[in-house]
Amino acid sequence: MASSLYILTITVIGLGVGPTAVALMTDYVFADPARVGESLAIVTLISAVLGTLLLWRGARGFRDMPQSALS
């Protein structure tokens, strides 16, 4: 159940927020439909940095776990 909720959440965010962010950046930041590639690159970069920061923060708690809990 937890795995299916996780996949549902990731899918909704990925398919809902990603394309919308690219479209909004293309329309409002660049105001040029020909610059959609640049919008895609910027949204991808921001997403990668945000994902890395969240992974780093989450891994901190995992590193602090006792070794007996990991086996």
N, CA, C and O of each residue as an XYZ file, in Angstrom:
284
protein
N       0.820     -1.183      0.000
C       0.000      0.000      0.000
C       0.872      1.259      0.000
O       0.613      2.203     -0.746
N       1.897      1.259      0.836
C       2.776      2.425      0.905
C       3.504      2.622     -0.423
O       3.688      3.752     -0.874
N       3.911      1.530     -1.039
C       4.622      1.626     -2.312
C       3.712      2.184     -3.408
O       4.141      3.009     -4.214
N       2.478      1.740     -3.434
C       1.564      2.244     -4.465
C       1.230      3.715     -4.240
O       1.079      4.461     -5.208
N       1.111      4.146     -2.991
C       0.873      5.569     -2.719
C       2.078      6.418     -3.111
O       1.930      7.529     -3.620
N       3.270      5.881     -2.867
C       4.489      6.591     -3.255
C       4.544      6.762     -4.772
O       4.816      7.856     -5.267
N       4.286      5.686     -5.505
C       4.330      5.757     -6.969
C       3.254      6.700     -7.500
O       3.501      7.453     -8.442
N       2.068      6.667     -6.907
C       1.002      7.581     -7.315
C       1.414      9.032     -7.094
O       1.208      9.877     -7.964
N       1.990      9.320     -5.944
C       2.416     10.689     -5.628
C       3.494     11.165     -6.593
O       3.414     12.277     -7.115
N       4.490     10.339     -6.830
C       5.576     10.707     -7.740
C       5.047     10.922     -9.149
O       5.471     11.852     -9.835
N       4.129     10.075     -9.587
C       3.562     10.203    -10.925
C       2.757     11.489    -11.059
O       2.886     12.203    -12.053
N       1.935     11.783    -10.071
C       1.122     13.005    -10.125
C       2.018     14.237    -10.151
O       1.776     15.167    -10.920
N       3.048     14.247     -9.316
C       3.961     15.391     -9.295
C       4.717     15.480    -10.620
O       4.815     16.555    -11.212
N       5.244     14.360    -11.079
C       6.039     14.362    -12.304
C       5.248     14.739    -13.536
O       5.728     15.499    -14.377
N       4.043     14.217    -13.650
C       3.238     14.499    -14.839
C       2.413     15.774    -14.710
O       1.968     16.330    -15.715
N       2.209     16.236    -13.488
C       1.410     17.441    -13.295
C       2.234     18.701    -13.177
O       1.929     19.709    -13.814
N       3.278     18.653    -12.367
C       4.065     19.853    -12.092
C       5.111     20.099    -13.176
O       5.311     21.239    -13.594
N       5.769     19.054    -13.627
C       6.864     19.207    -14.590
C       6.467     19.921    -15.880
O       7.027     20.972    -16.190
N       5.521     19.379    -16.633
C       5.121     20.048    -17.876
C       4.521     21.433    -17.646
O       4.700     22.339    -18.460
N       3.811     21.590    -16.535
C       3.222     22.899    -16.241
C       4.315     23.928    -15.956
O       4.218     25.072    -16.401
N       5.347     23.532    -15.225
C       6.443     24.456    -14.930
C       7.179     24.865    -16.202
O       7.554     26.027    -16.357
N       7.384     23.923    -17.104
C       8.046     24.245    -18.375
C       7.183     25.210    -19.176
O       7.691     26.186    -19.728
N       5.889     24.946    -19.242
C       4.989     25.825    -19.993
C       4.925     27.222    -19.389
O       4.954     28.214    -20.116
N       4.839     27.305    -18.066
C       4.785     28.621    -17.417
C       6.075     29.403    -17.638
O       6.036     30.613    -17.859
N       7.211     28.722    -17.579
C       8.480     29.407    -17.792
C       8.604     29.879    -19.240
O       9.094     30.977    -19.506
N       8.156     29.041    -20.167
C       8.215     29.423    -21.576
C       7.322     30.630    -21.845
O       7.713     31.549    -22.565
N       6.124     30.626    -21.267
C       5.170     31.705    -21.527
C       5.490     32.997    -20.793
O       5.395     34.078    -21.374
N       5.873     32.900    -19.511
C       5.987     34.106    -18.692
C       7.410     34.603    -18.484
O       7.616     35.800    -18.282
N       8.388     33.718    -18.528
C       9.762     34.159    -18.321
C      10.395     34.522    -19.655
O      10.949     35.610    -19.808
N      10.312     33.605    -20.626
C      10.938     33.855    -21.925
C       9.996     34.503    -22.926
O      10.446     35.212    -23.826
N       8.702     34.273    -22.784
C       7.679     34.830    -23.684
C       7.986     34.540    -25.149
O       7.742     35.369    -26.025
N       8.526     33.346    -25.399
C       8.873     32.948    -26.762
C       8.757     31.427    -26.864
O       9.538     30.710    -26.238
N       7.797     30.925    -27.639
C       7.618     29.478    -27.747
C       8.844     28.750    -28.312
O       8.988     27.545    -28.107
N       9.701     29.444    -29.000
C      10.893     28.814    -29.574
C      11.948     28.507    -28.515
O      12.900     27.778    -28.792
N      11.796     29.048    -27.309
C      12.790     28.840    -26.248
C      12.349     27.777    -25.237
O      12.758     27.803    -24.076
N      11.516     26.851    -25.692
C      11.027     25.790    -24.811
C      12.177     24.892    -24.350
O      12.110     24.338    -23.253
N      13.208     24.738    -25.140
C      14.367     23.938    -24.744
C      15.084     24.530    -23.543
O      15.509     23.804    -22.644
N      15.217     25.836    -23.531
C      15.845     26.500    -22.392
C      14.976     26.370    -21.137
O      15.494     26.178    -20.036
N      13.668     26.475    -21.306
C      12.762     26.294    -20.169
C      12.884     24.887    -19.615
O      12.916     24.695    -18.399
N      12.950     23.910    -20.493
C      13.086     22.517    -20.071
C      14.396     22.301    -19.325
O      14.431     21.595    -18.317
N      15.463     22.902    -19.813
C      16.762     22.758    -19.145
C      16.748     23.385    -17.751
O      17.290     22.809    -16.808
N      16.142     24.540    -17.617
C      16.106     25.225    -16.319
C      15.242     24.453    -15.324
O      15.632     24.282    -14.169
N      14.079     23.989    -15.759
C      13.201     23.226    -14.867
C      13.883     21.917    -14.461
O      13.779     21.500    -13.308
N      14.569     21.278    -15.385
C      15.291     20.049    -15.066
C      16.402     20.315    -14.059
O      16.585     19.539    -13.120
N      17.139     21.397    -14.242
C      18.208     21.742    -13.312
C      17.664     22.018    -11.914
O      18.205     21.525    -10.924
N      16.609     22.796    -11.834
C      16.004     23.110    -10.535
C      15.484     21.838     -9.870
O      15.658     21.649     -8.666
N      14.850     20.971    -10.647
C      14.331     19.712    -10.092
C      15.458     18.816     -9.601
O      15.338     18.189     -8.548
N      16.551     18.751    -10.352
C      17.681     17.909     -9.948
C      18.320     18.432     -8.666
O      18.655     17.648     -7.777
N      18.490     19.739     -8.562
C      19.072     20.319     -7.347
C      18.145     20.092     -6.155
O      18.605     19.721     -5.075
N      16.849     20.309     -6.342
C      15.889     20.098     -5.267
C      15.864     18.627     -4.842
O      15.842     18.329     -3.647
N      15.868     17.718     -5.800
C      15.891     16.293     -5.490
C      17.143     15.884     -4.746
O      17.085     15.080     -3.816
N      18.283     16.438     -5.153
C      19.543     16.134     -4.478
C      19.529     16.628     -3.042
O      19.971     15.919     -2.138
N      19.028     17.836     -2.823
C      18.949     18.375     -1.467
C      18.016     17.547     -0.588
O      18.332     17.281      0.572
N      16.879     17.142     -1.127
C      15.946     16.321     -0.351
C      16.532     14.952     -0.049
O      16.350     14.433      1.052
N      17.227     14.364     -1.002
C      17.874     13.074     -0.781
C      18.965     13.185      0.273
O      19.093     12.308      1.127
N      19.743     14.243      0.223
C      20.811     14.468      1.201
C      20.219     14.627      2.599
O      20.732     14.068      3.569
N      19.143     15.388      2.689
C      18.509     15.596      3.999
C      17.913     14.297      4.538
O      18.025     14.018      5.731
N      17.291     13.512      3.689
C      16.721     12.246      4.115
C      17.773     11.216      4.471
O      17.560     10.393      5.362
N      18.904     11.251      3.787
C      19.972     10.286      4.053
C      20.626     10.530      5.405
O      21.196      9.609      5.990
N      20.553     11.745      5.901
C      21.136     12.065      7.201
C      20.501     11.214      8.293
O      21.209     10.678      9.146
N      19.201     11.084      8.279
C      18.520     10.250      9.257
C      18.844      8.779      9.074
O      18.929      8.037     10.052
N      19.022      8.352      7.846
C      19.377      6.958      7.573
C      20.783      6.649      8.080
O      21.024      5.562      8.605
N      21.711      7.591      7.929
C      23.074      7.383      8.395
C      23.128      7.296      9.914
O      23.996      6.609     10.453
N      22.231      7.967     10.615
C      22.232      7.972     12.075
C      21.598      6.731     12.692
O      21.656      6.539     13.907
N      20.990      5.887     11.854
C      20.356      4.670     12.384
C      21.411      3.694     12.880
O      22.497      3.615     12.305
N      21.111      2.956     13.927
C      22.059      1.926     14.388
C      22.190      0.830     13.333
O      21.235      0.544     12.611
N      23.346      0.229     13.244
C      23.597     -0.796     12.249
C      22.697     -2.003     12.420
O      22.371     -2.668     11.437
N      22.286     -2.303     13.646
C      21.403     -3.462     13.876
C      20.045     -3.278     13.224
O      19.396     -4.265     12.877
N      19.600     -2.044     13.048
C      18.306     -1.789     12.430
C      18.353     -1.977     10.919
O      17.312     -2.158     10.287
N      19.543     -1.936     10.336
C      19.674     -2.036      8.898
C      19.718     -3.470      8.388
O      19.525     -3.698      7.194
N      19.964     -4.435      9.259
C      20.078     -5.814      8.784
C      18.846     -6.636      9.068
O      18.800     -7.817      8.724
